[in-house]
Amino acid sequence: MTKKAKKWIRFRVTAVSILFIVLFVGLLSRALQLQVISGKTLKALAEKQHTKNLVLYPERKMILDRNGQKLAVTVEADSIYADPSKITEPRSVSRDLARACNADRREVEKDLSKRGSFCWIARQVSPNQKQQVEALNIDGVHVIREPKRFYPHKDLACHILGFAGVDSTGLEGLELEYEKYLKSIPRKVLWGRDARGKRIYLGDNDSEKLMPGEDTGCHLILTIDSRIQYMVELRLKEAVELKEAKGGTAIVMDTCTGEILALANYPSFNPNTFTKYSPELLRNRAVTDCFDPGSVFKPFVVAAALEEGVVSESDTIDCENGSYIVGDRVIHEAQYKKHKKLLLPDVLKYSSNIGAVKVAEKLGKKRLYEYMQAFGFGSKTEIDLPGEVGGIVRDPGNWRPVDFATMAFGQGISVTAIQLVTAISAIANKGILMKPHLVKGLVDKEGKVIKEFHPTAVKRVISPVTADRITSILTNVVEGDDGTGKRAQIANVSVAGKTGTSQKFDRALQKYSSKKVITSFIGFFPADNPRITVYVMLDEPKKDRWGGMAAAPVFRDISEQILTCFNKDIELKRVADRGIEREMKIIEVSASGNFYGADNEIRRIGLNSPVPDFTGMSIREVIRAAHDLNISIRTAGNGWAVNQTVIPGKDNEETCITVFFNNEIR
């Protein structure tokens, strides 16, 4: 071999060695990049290709009334999802799935035609729909269980509760307001693929699991009493339909604490199917809608004037025989009544517009405005509901003489229902304005109290003396046979209250309408020791277009049933028991759990003795009360007691009384 050939061979060997070294270094560098530098990123991409995290929302916590009645719970429901990569014929599959799930075929086909490995077909379907989907036996279509919000009493307290969406997220009402407490931390389920590409369940994602003791939501305990809420809704519905009104609102408040015992709007809706309703029906009009209050505003004007000492009960107000010129306008009395001279209490008793204007003039613009603000008008009450508005109270610098005059009788000022019931409760509560609230507390799954919401005093608006004076005047509005509120009278219970009728502003005509009105009544009882405040408003009634005719009777009906309900919250105590006779004390209990201090009534129950009224009791409560009273009963139906074979109060001459129950809200 020549020297030149040997040299060439050595060169080739060296070149090959260098090439191998370069390739080895390159491979090593690439391996280092893949395994170390980009390892986490590539691993995540691989997992993304072969595994899938499906977010499942856990059980949303319950909402209960003050007595433990479940108003909002969570149940398990079936949902349908698909893996589009497994669907070879999206058109035919979408047709079958849409028919089974009652879904839009075009939307289903659109989802199945997308790239990816997951899409929802239908959420929270019925058992029948689930069976139809499973019967199709389509590869790539699966069923999974997920939580669904359920409202067992349907439309009961719907505007208070609101509703939650399919992703367990609060969208309205308390469901939205207390979202951070009600919603638990989502759970992620890990899905993978086997060698053949089939989806397999790998279990919960460990990285998403909660640590021991980590907060997972709280149950809400409300101030609402579902029995009172039911009765209020029923009476409001009856009134709206009877008077052919556009709608209505009613609120019941614990006068001393600010606790809302019931809040209703009609028309209502079923939160289980909230998507079927218009946004107009879903809105909580008690806190979101403003309106001119009308004559129910007059007590606040008189209270301010009494507090400032510019008038007294013995003052005589010249009501100008029904016509009073203010600037270039003429103020008239409602229904064109012609009052001449009235004592101050009679200004409210007969609801004189001119009398209210005269009182406001003595008070002056500045002080009237200050008391409007003090009573809470023009600002939010801060009730724990979303969407509250503050109403409209214009700056007094912009008031024309006629504006000042009309505000005195509730026209030209814009308020909400919750503001009115809170403000009148301040008069009933010795002059102290309380913050309205709907939630008593939060408890965990073991029933341990996590947080309590106590009554909050906002401010003192008027003195106790002034509060007592205006209460006395308002009592005469109801108790007087010629008072405008006489239809709100309750047998054996003193009531203080005020009627109201206000014209609605017609935007098309740009003036106040003579046909569209709001009728209302607001009051509290017992007048000598107020505990309950009730406000009733009917929107555009076609029949009985005056507050005393349309709203006052509804107040009476609601209040009487509230008293009946309280009489069912009884504590039966044996005063003496000689083995034959039982003496029972029936002690009225307030909605806040405190004794009213009413006169105790002692009864001996048995044959030839007065029969109690079981109305409003549950079956368990009736059985317990009957046992304690030594009465034999027979039950019929389910729900709450609505009737009985022996009239309450009559002597019992039957060996067995039948009590009938109705499950309308069960």
C-alpha positions in Angstrom: 0.0 0.0 0.0 1.4 3.3 -1.0 2.1 6.1 1.4 -0.6 8.2 -0.2 -3.2 5.5 0.2 -2.4 5.0 3.9 -2.7 8.8 4.4 -6.2 8.8 2.7 -7.4 5.9 4.9 -6.3 7.7 8.1 -8.1 10.8 6.9 -11.3 8.9 6.3 -11.1 7.2 9.7 -10.5 10.5 11.4 -13.4 12.2 9.5 -15.8 9.3 10.4 -14.7 9.5 14.1 -15.3 13.2 14.2 -18.7 12.7 12.5 -19.7 10.1 15.1 -18.5 12.4 17.9 -20.5 15.3 16.4 -23.6 13.1 16.1 -23.2 11.8 19.6 -22.8 15.3 21.0 -25.9 16.3 19.0 -27.9 13.4 20.2 -26.8 14.0 23.8 -27.7 17.7 23.5 -31.1 16.9 22.0 -31.7 14.3 24.8 -30.6 16.9 27.4 -33.0 19.4 25.8 -35.9 17.0 25.7 -35.4 15.4 29.1 -34.2 18.4 31.1 -34.7 21.7 29.5 -38.0 21.1 27.8 -39.0 18.1 29.8 -41.9 19.6 31.8 -43.3 21.3 28.7 -43.2 18.2 26.6 -44.6 16.1 29.4 -47.5 18.5 29.7 -48.1 18.3 25.9 -48.1 14.5 26.1 -50.5 14.5 29.0 -52.7 16.9 27.1 -52.8 14.5 24.2 -53.4 11.4 26.2 -55.3 12.6 29.3 -58.1 15.1 29.9 -59.2 17.1 33.0 -63.0 17.4 33.2 -64.1 19.9 35.8 -67.0 18.7 38.0 -68.6 21.1 40.3 -69.3 19.6 43.8 -72.5 19.9 45.8 -73.5 23.5 46.3 -74.4 24.2 49.9 -78.0 24.4 51.0 -80.2 27.4 51.8 -82.6 26.9 54.7 -85.2 29.1 56.3 -85.1 30.1 60.0 -86.8 26.8 61.0 -84.6 24.5 59.0 -86.9 24.1 56.0 -84.8 23.4 52.9 -85.3 26.0 50.2 -82.4 25.2 47.9 -80.5 21.9 47.7 -78.3 20.0 45.4 -79.2 16.7 43.7 -77.3 14.5 41.2 -78.2 14.7 37.6 -76.9 13.1 34.4 -75.1 15.0 31.7 -74.1 13.9 28.2 -70.8 14.6 26.6 -68.9 13.4 23.6 -65.4 12.9 22.1 -65.6 14.4 18.6 -62.5 12.6 17.5 -64.4 9.3 17.8 -67.5 10.5 15.9 -67.1 9.5 12.2 -70.6 10.7 11.1 -71.4 13.9 12.9 -74.6 14.5 10.9 -76.4 11.3 11.7 -75.1 11.2 15.3 -76.2 14.8 15.9 -79.7 14.0 14.6 -80.0 11.0 17.0 -78.6 12.9 20.0 -80.6 16.0 19.4 -83.8 13.9 19.3 -82.9 12.1 22.5 -81.8 15.1 24.4 -84.3 17.6 23.0 -81.5 19.7 21.8 -80.8 21.8 18.7 -79.5 19.5 16.0 -77.4 22.2 14.2 -75.7 23.1 17.5 -74.9 19.5 18.3 -73.5 18.9 14.8 -71.4 22.0 15.1 -69.9 20.8 18.4 -69.3 17.3 17.0 -67.5 18.7 13.9 -65.0 20.6 16.0 -61.4 19.4 16.5 -60.8 18.2 20.0 -61.6 15.4 22.3 -64.4 16.8 24.5 -67.7 18.7 24.1 -70.9 18.9 26.1 -74.1 17.6 24.3 -76.6 18.3 27.1 -76.4 19.2 30.7 -78.5 17.8 33.5 -80.9 15.7 31.4 -83.9 13.8 32.6 -83.6 10.0 33.4 -85.7 9.3 30.3 -83.3 11.3 28.1 -80.4 9.5 29.6 -81.9 6.1 28.8 -82.5 7.2 25.2 -78.9 8.3 24.8 -77.6 5.0 26.3 -79.9 3.0 24.0 -78.2 4.6 21.0 -74.9 3.0 22.1 -72.8 5.5 20.2 -69.0 5.2 20.5 -67.5 8.4 21.8 -70.7 9.5 23.6 -70.7 9.2 27.4 -72.8 9.9 30.5 -71.5 11.5 33.6 -73.1 12.4 36.9 -72.8 16.0 38.1 -74.6 18.2 40.7 -77.7 20.1 39.9 -79.3 22.9 41.9 -82.9 22.1 42.9 -85.6 24.2 44.6 -88.0 21.8 46.2 -90.8 24.4 46.7 -90.6 25.7 43.2 -91.6 29.4 43.1 -91.6 29.8 46.9 -89.2 32.7 47.8 -87.9 32.7 44.2 -86.9 36.4 44.1 -85.1 36.0 47.4 -83.2 32.8 46.5 -82.5 33.6 42.9 -81.0 30.7 41.0 -77.8 29.0 40.0 -76.6 28.0 36.5 -75.5 24.6 35.3 -71.9 25.2 36.3 -73.1 25.6 39.9 -72.6 29.3 39.8 -75.0 31.7 41.5 -76.7 34.0 38.9 -79.3 35.9 40.9 -80.6 36.5 44.4 -78.9 35.1 47.5 -77.4 32.4 45.3 -75.3 35.3 43.7 -74.9 37.5 46.8 -73.5 34.6 48.9 -71.7 32.8 46.1 -68.4 32.6 47.9 -70.0 30.8 50.8 -72.3 28.5 48.9 -70.0 27.3 46.2 -67.5 24.6 47.0 -64.1 24.2 45.3 -64.5 22.4 41.9 -63.3 18.8 41.5 -61.3 17.7 38.5 -61.7 14.2 37.1 -58.8 12.7 35.1 -59.5 10.8 31.9 -56.9 8.9 29.8 -56.7 6.8 26.7 -55.6 3.2 26.4 -53.4 1.7 23.6 -56.4 1.6 21.3 -57.4 5.1 22.0 -60.4 4.3 24.2 -61.2 6.7 27.0 -60.5 5.4 30.5 -61.2 6.9 33.9 -58.0 7.5 35.9 -59.6 9.0 39.1 -59.5 12.4 40.7 -56.6 14.7 39.9 -54.5 14.5 43.1 -53.1 18.0 42.6 -56.7 19.3 42.9 -57.7 17.6 46.1 -58.5 19.6 49.2 -56.3 19.7 52.2 -57.9 18.5 55.4 -59.9 21.3 57.0 -59.9 23.4 53.8 -63.1 25.4 53.4 -65.6 23.8 51.0 -68.7 26.1 51.5 -71.3 26.9 54.1 -75.1 26.4 54.4 -77.1 29.6 54.6 -79.7 30.0 57.4 -82.2 32.7 56.5 -84.4 35.0 58.5 -87.2 34.0 56.2 -90.0 31.9 57.7 -91.2 29.7 54.8 -94.7 29.5 56.3 -95.1 33.2 56.4 -93.5 33.5 53.0 -96.0 31.0 51.5 -99.0 32.9 53.0 -97.7 36.2 51.8 -97.2 34.9 48.3 -100.6 33.3 48.2 -102.4 36.5 49.5 -100.4 38.7 47.1 -101.3 36.5 44.1 -105.0 36.5 45.0 -105.0 40.3 45.3 -103.2 40.9 42.0 -105.6 38.6 40.2 -108.7 39.9 42.0 -107.8 43.6 41.3 -106.5 42.8 37.8 -103.2 44.5 38.7 -100.0 44.4 36.6 -98.1 43.0 39.6 -97.4 43.4 43.3 -94.9 43.4 46.1 -95.2 42.5 49.8 -92.6 42.5 52.5 -92.8 41.4 56.2 -90.1 42.6 58.5 -89.3 42.0 62.2 -89.7 45.6 63.4 -87.0 45.4 66.1 -84.3 43.5 64.3 -84.6 44.3 60.6 -84.9 40.6 59.8 -87.0 40.0 56.7 -89.6 37.3 57.4 -91.1 37.3 53.9 -90.5 39.1 50.7 -92.6 38.4 47.6 -93.2 39.7 44.1 -95.9 38.6 41.8 -95.8 37.4 39.0 -93.2 34.9 40.3 -91.2 32.2 38.5 -89.9 28.7 39.1 -86.1 28.9 39.6 -85.7 25.2 38.5 -86.6 26.4 35.0 -85.5 30.0 35.1 -84.4 30.0 31.5 -88.0 29.9 30.4 -88.9 33.3 31.9 -88.3 36.8 30.7 -85.7 39.0 32.5 -88.6 41.1 33.7 -90.1 38.3 35.8 -86.7 37.4 37.2 -85.9 40.8 38.6 -86.5 41.3 42.3 -88.7 44.4 42.1 -88.7 45.0 45.8 -85.2 46.2 45.7 -84.6 47.1 42.0 -87.6 49.1 41.1 -88.3 52.8 42.0 -91.7 54.4 42.2 -93.4 57.4 43.7 -94.7 56.2 47.1 -97.8 58.4 47.3 -99.5 59.1 50.7 -97.5 56.4 52.5 -94.8 59.0 52.5 -96.8 61.5 54.6 -96.0 59.9 58.0 -92.3 60.7 57.5 -93.1 64.4 56.7 -95.3 64.7 59.9 -92.7 62.8 62.0 -90.0 65.2 60.9 -92.2 68.2 61.7 -93.1 66.8 65.1 -89.5 66.1 65.8 -88.5 69.7 64.9 -91.3 71.1 67.0 -92.8 73.1 64.1 -96.2 71.4 64.6 -98.1 69.7 67.4 -101.1 67.3 67.6 -103.3 70.2 68.7 -102.5 72.4 65.6 -105.2 73.1 63.2 -104.3 73.0 59.5 -106.3 74.9 56.9 -106.8 72.6 54.0 -108.3 75.3 51.8 -111.5 73.5 51.0 -109.8 71.2 48.5 -107.7 73.6 46.4 -104.4 75.2 47.2 -102.4 77.3 44.8 -98.6 76.7 44.8 -96.7 78.8 42.3 -98.6 78.4 39.0 -100.1 75.1 40.0 -103.2 74.1 41.9 -102.9 71.3 44.5 -106.1 69.2 44.9 -107.1 66.6 47.4 -107.4 62.9 46.3 -110.8 62.1 44.9 -111.4 65.9 44.9 -112.4 65.8 48.6 -112.9 69.2 50.2 -111.4 69.4 53.7 -111.5 72.8 55.5 -109.7 72.9 58.8 -108.2 69.6 60.2 -106.2 68.8 63.3 -102.8 67.5 62.6 -103.7 63.8 63.3 -106.7 64.2 60.9 -104.3 65.2 58.1 -103.0 61.6 58.1 -106.3 60.1 59.1 -108.1 61.5 56.0 -104.8 61.6 54.0 -105.0 65.3 53.1 -102.6 66.3 50.4 -103.0 70.0 51.1 -102.5 69.3 54.9 -99.3 67.5 54.2 -98.1 70.4 52.0 -98.8 72.9 54.8 -96.9 70.7 57.3 -93.9 70.5 54.9 -93.9 74.3 54.4 -93.6 74.7 58.2 -90.7 72.3 58.1 -88.9 73.9 55.2 -87.0 72.4 52.2 -83.6 71.9 54.0 -85.0 70.1 57.0 -87.4 68.0 54.9 -84.4 66.9 52.7 -82.3 66.0 55.7 -85.1 63.9 57.2 -85.6 62.2 53.8 -82.0 61.2 54.0 -82.1 60.2 57.6 -85.0 57.8 57.0 -82.9 56.2 54.2 -84.5 57.6 51.1 -82.1 58.3 48.3 -79.6 55.7 49.4 -79.4 51.9 49.5 -80.5 50.0 52.6 -77.6 47.6 52.0 -79.9 44.6 52.2 -78.0 41.5 51.3 -79.5 41.1 47.8 -77.9 42.0 44.5 -79.2 44.8 42.2 -80.5 47.2 44.9 -81.0 50.8 43.9 -81.1 53.8 46.1 -84.0 55.6 44.6 -84.0 59.3 43.7 -84.2 62.3 46.0 -83.1 65.4 44.1 -81.1 68.2 45.7 -83.4 70.8 47.3 -81.6 73.5 45.4 -83.3 72.2 42.3 -86.8 72.0 43.8 -89.4 74.3 42.3 -92.3 75.3 44.6 -94.5 72.7 43.0 -91.9 70.0 43.5 -91.6 70.8 47.2 -95.4 70.7 47.5 -95.9 67.3 45.7 -93.0 65.6 47.6 -95.0 66.2 50.8 -97.6 63.7 49.6 -95.2 61.3 47.9 -95.1 62.5 44.3 -91.8 63.5 42.7 -89.7 61.4 45.0 -88.6 57.9 43.9 -88.2 55.1 46.5 -88.1 51.3 46.7 -90.3 48.9 48.6 -87.5 47.9 50.9 -86.8 51.5 51.7 -90.4 52.1 52.8 -90.7 49.1 55.0 -87.3 49.9 56.6 -88.3 53.6 57.2 -91.7 52.9 58.7 -90.1 50.3 61.0 -87.8 53.1 62.3 -91.0 54.8 63.6 -92.3 51.6 65.1 -88.9 50.9 66.6 -88.8 54.0 68.8 -87.0 56.0 66.1 -84.1 53.7 65.4 -83.5 52.7 61.8 -82.4 49.1 61.4 -80.5 47.5 58.5 -82.7 45.0 56.7 -81.1 41.5 56.3 -82.1 38.1 55.0 -79.4 35.8 56.4 -79.1 34.8 60.1 -75.9 32.8 59.8 -73.6 30.3 58.1 -73.1 26.7 59.3 -70.8 24.0 58.0 -71.7 20.5 57.1 -71.5 19.3 60.7 -74.0 22.1 61.7 -71.3 24.2 63.4 -72.0 27.9 63.3 -69.3 29.6 61.2 -70.7 33.1 61.2 -73.7 34.9 62.6 -75.3 38.1 61.3 -76.7 40.2 64.1 -79.2 43.0 63.9 -77.5 46.3 63.0 -78.8 49.7 64.1 -78.0 52.3 61.4 -79.0 55.5 63.3 -81.5 57.2 65.4 -83.8 59.2 63.1 -86.4 60.6 65.6 -86.8 60.5 69.4 -88.8 57.8 71.2 -91.3 60.4 72.2 -91.9 61.5 68.5 -92.1 57.9 67.5 -94.8 57.2 70.0 -96.7 60.4 68.9 -96.7 59.4 65.2 -97.6 55.8 66.1 -100.6 57.1 68.0 -101.7 59.1 65.0 -101.2 56.2 62.6 -103.2 53.9 64.9 -106.1 56.3 64.5 -105.8 56.1 60.7 -106.6 52.4 61.0 -108.8 52.1 64.1 -111.0 55.1 63.3 -114.2 54.1 61.6 -113.7 57.0 59.2 -110.0 56.6 58.7 -108.6 55.7 55.2 -107.0 52.5 56.7 -110.0 51.1 58.4 -110.0 48.0 56.1 -106.6 47.0 57.7 -108.2 46.5 61.1 -107.4 43.2 62.9 -109.7 41.9 65.6 -108.3 42.3 69.1 -104.9 43.7 67.8 -104.1 47.3 67.4 -102.6 48.4 64.1 -100.8 51.5 63.0 -100.6 52.2 59.3 -101.1 54.4 56.3 -102.7 54.1 52.9 -101.2 55.3 49.7 -102.1 55.9 46.0 -99.6 57.4 43.6 -99.9 58.3 39.9 -97.3 56.7 37.7 -95.3 58.8 35.2 -96.4 58.1 31.6 -93.2 58.5 29.6 -95.2 58.4 26.3 -97.3 61.4 27.4 -94.5 62.9 29.5 -96.8 63.5 32.4 -98.4 61.7 35.4 -101.1 59.3 34.3 -104.6 59.6 35.6 -105.2 55.8 35.0 -102.0 54.1 35.9 -101.5 54.1 39.7 -99.7 52.3 42.5 -101.8 51.5 45.5 -100.2 50.5 48.8 -100.6 50.1 52.5 -97.9 50.1 55.1 -98.3 49.4 58.8 -97.1 47.6 62.0 -98.6 45.7 64.9 -99.3 45.5 67.8 -99.3 49.3 67.8 -98.6 49.5 71.5 -95.6 47.2 71.3 -94.7 46.8 67.6 -93.1 43.6 66.4 -94.2 43.1 62.8 -94.1 45.5 59.9 -96.0 44.7 56.7 -95.9 46.5 53.3 -98.2 45.7 50.4 -98.1 47.3 47.0 -100.3 46.6 43.9 -99.0 47.9 40.6 -101.7 49.3 38.2 -104.8 47.7 39.6 -107.8 48.1 37.3 -110.3 47.6 40.2 -110.3 49.5 43.5 -107.6 52.0 42.5 -107.1 53.3 46.1 -104.8 52.0 48.7 -107.5 51.8 51.4 -109.6 49.7 49.1 -107.0 47.5 47.3 -104.0 47.1 49.6 -105.3 47.5 53.1 -107.4 44.3 53.0 -104.3 42.4 51.8 -102.4 43.8 54.8 -105.1 42.6 57.1 -105.3 39.1 55.6 -101.5 38.7 55.7 -101.3 40.0 59.3 -104.1 37.8 60.5 -102.4 34.7 59.1 -99.0 35.8 60.6 -100.7 35.9 64.0 -102.2 32.5 63.4 -98.7 31.2 62.4 -97.2 32.6 65.6 -99.9 30.9 67.6 -98.7 27.7 66.2 -95.2 28.3 67.5 -96.4 27.5 71.0 -94.7 26.3 74.1 -97.1 24.0 76.0 -96.4 23.9 79.7 -98.2 21.9 82.3 -99.3 24.3 85.1 -101.1 21.6 87.1 -101.6 17.9 86.4 -103.6 15.8 88.8 -103.6 12.9 86.4 -107.0 13.8 84.8 -106.9 17.4 83.7 -104.2 19.2 81.9 -103.9 23.0 81.9 -101.9 24.5 79.1 -100.4 27.9 78.7 -100.3 29.1 75.1 -97.5 31.7 74.8 -97.2 33.6 71.6 -93.7 33.7 70.2 -92.4 36.3 67.9 -90.7 35.5 64.6 -87.3 36.3 66.2 -87.8 33.8 68.9 -88.6 36.3 71.6 -91.8 36.2 73.7 -94.3 38.9 72.8 -95.3 39.3 76.4 -99.0 39.0 75.3 -101.6 37.9 77.8 -101.3 34.2 78.5 -104.4 32.1 77.8 -105.2 29.0 79.9 -107.3 26.3 78.4 -108.4 22.8 79.3 -108.5 20.7 76.2 -110.5 17.5 75.8 -114.2 16.6 75.1 -116.5 19.6 75.5 -113.5 22.0 75.4 -112.5 24.6 72.8 -110.6 23.1 69.8 -107.3 24.7 68.8 -106.7 26.0 65.3 -104.2 23.6 63.6 -103.9 25.7 60.4 -100.3 26.1 59.2 -98.9 23.3 61.2 -97.0 20.4 59.7 -98.2 16.8 60.3 -95.6 16.3 63.0 -96.5 19.5 64.7 -100.2 18.6 64.7 -99.5 15.1 66.1 -97.3 16.5 68.8 -99.8 19.3 69.8 -102.7 16.9 69.7 -100.9 14.4 71.9 -100.0 17.1 74.4 -103.6 18.4 74.4 -105.1 14.8 74.8 -106.9 15.0 71.4 -107.4 12.1 69.1 -106.8 13.1 65.5 -106.8 11.6 62.0 -104.7 13.2 59.2 -105.5 13.4 55.5 -103.1 14.6 52.8 -99.5 16.0 53.1 -97.9 19.3 53.7 -99.4 21.9 56.0 -102.7 21.8 57.8 -105.4 23.8 55.9 -108.7 22.6 57.4 -110.2 20.5 60.2 -113.5 18.8 60.9 -114.1 20.9 64.1 -114.1 24.7 63.8 -111.4 26.2 66.0 -112.7 27.6 69.2 -115.8 25.4 69.2 -116.3 22.8 71.9 -115.0 19.4 71.0 -117.8 16.9 70.8 -116.0 14.4 68.6 -113.9 11.5 69.8 -111.6 12.0 66.8 -110.8 15.2 64.8 -109.7 15.0 61.1 -107.1 17.5 60.0 -106.6 18.0 56.3 -103.2 18.9 54.8 -102.2 20.5 51.5 -98.8 19.8 49.8 -99.0 22.7 47.3 -95.5 23.9 48.2 -94.0 20.5 49.0 
